[in-house]
Amino acid sequence: MHACIFALGMGIPVLGIGYLHKTRGLFRMMELEDWMLDINEVTSRNLLDRYNKLFLQKDEIRVKVGAILPRIISEAQSSAEKIALNYHQKGTTE
């Protein structure tokens, strides 16, 4: 999952294997559900088929990731700012 996060953060299309709910959530959040295989569905044939499709659509996926990523980054920064603000407010009242 972490390798997928790093790759997607650089705009690189990836094929994920969902072995935890976090991986599925990541691909859902990035609107890339088609590019994640559930661990229970992984076979050499499924993996190769999905990879070949990913490779053929890599440019379209890059565009999609590039369009979605700024929103995800903004939401993450906003959450961090809210946490920091809340932390500082609580720290000054105690």
C-alpha positions in Angstrom: 0.0 0.0 0.0 2.7 2.5 0.9 4.5 1.9 -2.4 1.2 2.7 -4.1 0.8 5.9 -2.2 4.3 7.0 -3.1 3.8 6.1 -6.8 0.4 7.8 -7.0 1.8 10.9 -5.3 4.2 11.1 -8.2 1.5 10.6 -10.8 2.5 7.0 -11.6 -0.3 4.6 -12.4 -0.2 1.6 -10.2 -2.0 -1.7 -9.8 -2.8 -2.4 -6.2 -3.5 -5.6 -4.3 -6.1 -5.1 -1.6 -5.1 -7.2 1.4 -6.3 -4.6 3.9 -9.3 -2.2 4.0 -6.8 0.7 3.8 -5.6 -0.3 0.3 -9.2 -0.6 -0.9 -10.0 2.8 0.7 -7.0 4.4 -1.0 -8.0 3.2 -4.4 -11.6 4.3 -3.8 -10.5 7.7 -2.6 -8.4 8.1 -5.8 -11.3 6.8 -7.9 -9.1 4.0 -9.2 -11.1 1.0 -8.0 -10.6 -0.7 -11.4 -6.9 -0.9 -10.7 -7.0 -2.8 -7.5 -7.3 -6.5 -7.2 -8.6 -8.1 -4.0 -6.1 -10.4 -2.5 -8.6 -13.3 -2.8 -8.9 -12.7 -6.6 -5.2 -12.6 -7.4 -4.0 -15.2 -9.8 -1.1 -15.0 -12.2 -3.7 -14.7 -15.1 -5.7 -11.9 -13.3 -2.7 -10.0 -12.4 -1.2 -10.1 -15.9 -4.5 -9.2 -17.5 -5.0 -6.2 -15.2 -1.4 -5.1 -15.7 -1.7 -5.2 -19.5 -4.9 -3.1 -19.3 -3.2 -0.7 -16.9 -0.3 -0.3 -19.3 -2.5 0.4 -22.2 -4.4 3.0 -20.3 -1.5 4.5 -18.4 -1.7 7.9 -20.0 -5.4 8.3 -19.2 -4.8 7.1 -15.6 -2.0 9.7 -15.2 -4.4 12.4 -16.2 -7.0 11.1 -13.8 -4.5 10.9 -10.9 -3.2 14.4 -11.8 -6.7 15.8 -11.6 -7.6 14.1 -8.3 -4.3 14.5 -6.5 -4.5 18.3 -5.8 -7.9 17.7 -4.0 -6.5 14.9 -1.9 -3.5 17.0 -1.0 -5.6 20.0 -0.1 -7.9 17.8 2.1 -4.9 16.3 3.9 -3.4 19.8 4.5 -6.7 21.1 5.7 -7.0 18.2 8.2 -3.5 18.8 9.4 -4.2 22.5 9.9 -7.4 21.7 11.9 -5.5 19.3 14.1 -2.7 21.9 14.7 -5.2 24.6 15.4 -7.1 22.4 17.9 -3.9 21.4 19.5 -2.7 24.9 20.0 -6.1 26.1 21.3 -6.2 23.3 23.9 -2.6 23.9 24.9 -3.3 27.6 25.7 -6.4 26.9 27.8 -5.0 24.2 30.1 
